[in-house]
Amino acid sequence: MSRLVCVSNRITLPRKAAAPGGLTVGILSALKRSGGLWFGWGGETVDTEPGEPDIHIREGVTYATIELRKHDFDLYYNGYANEVLWPLFHYFLKGMRYSHEQRDAYEDVNRQFAQKLMPLLESRDVIWVHDYHLIPLGRSLREAGARQPLGFFLHIPFPNIEMLRVLPSYAELLRDLTHYDVVGFQTHNDLRAFQSGIEQVLGKEAMRGDGRIRVGERWVRAEVFPIGVDIDVVREEAVAAVGSEVVRRMSDSLMGRSLMMGVDRLDYSKGLVERFSAYQHFLEAFPENLGRITYIQIAPLSRQDVKGYTEIRQSLEQAAGRTNGRFADTDWTPIRYLNRNFAHPVLMGFLRAAKVGLVTPLRDGMNLVAKEFVAAQDADDPGVLILSTLAGAARELNTALLVNPYDYRAVGHAIQAALSMPLGERRERHASMMQVLKRNDIGAWTRRFLDALEQSAQGESRVRAIANSG
Ligand code: F6P
């Protein structure tokens, strides 16, 4: 039996508040099923030479955390990962700031990950690397002698070559991805974008009709694996949390008003400023809703040392203040805007209590909150999901109310349509989305990716055996 080794930039230790986002949910679910090792940065920076990995074992999962030097971390995480790759991959060129220093630190930290991981590896391991922080890790591991099957999954969008070309080292980035045996993307759009880059760097002849890429003697499988949610866990958490004190306090405070919920990490890609404008437009266009709806936006702070994030925070505070200043009454606040995180079950309880879920990112790899909102609903009386066409989830959840997040009028009208949607239509839309979620839940995502990795590893040894026998 192989052992699963997941690697990501940040890891969530048991009993610490889970970092929001699909990555943690996905990795934990994969590891809880099969056991294995989760390796990554533990969240601490140091001024001296980082020590050896810290090891914790909990419920069949081994957590190995490393420290990073503060200077390296600033350049690698705040810098290259979040001031270069994140804005570029989300098509926000305005926020991108490239420097060679950052790029060198990115390479160097990836090498540090490989050096610290190598002694922990066993020959039967299958290694699954997650997200844009660690694109060169596959190459670094191979250079350090790792022979195990290597997979990579990108949780965020992949940009088309015409956008990617802005990056001075775009060709190296694409070549780095070909060091993996399997490269996974959230949507067909992302896969096509990756293929557009590969064609340019390796030539059309490297691409096979079945989507595989020929790199020297090896094959790389590039495929779509849309991440899903654990429907049963979300439903159980949501049902249990509705009776909890924190969700009851929130529900009681609504005084019978309809609840609209948004839950997003505070990030400019989430479209919160545009969402607040759309809500303001909705209140202007449909004044019969004044005093009858409460919009709660939960937006935990993130990446606060990156300039774009401090700017967006200020803009949002102003936007929320403007709307509340203009429309609030002595007994009603139109927007409740909270920069704090809640435990996952509590969030699921909030989502279940909402009549409308507002998920309008300007660009998003998948967006699991959209899927969680659907899974958390009461099927007999479900709330309505308003979803951005620019989120990966819109490819699958096509019976949500789909909106262009930049079109504040369309979003405002969708809010009105959601609030007045008849029960029959709400049930139909919800049932059809649930079918999609069941077909492609988090277990299916894990199985499909790991099967592809196992198969490609066997395929590669066949290719090698054929090559050697010739
Ligand atoms: O999904 C994108 C992602 O960057 C994940 O890699 C990460 O777990 C999550 O968002 C939260 O980001 P950060 O670790 O930068 O707070």
Residues whose N, C-alpha, C, O or C-beta is under 5 A from the ligand:
A	BS01	F6P	R10 P20 G21 L23 T24 D131 H155 S302
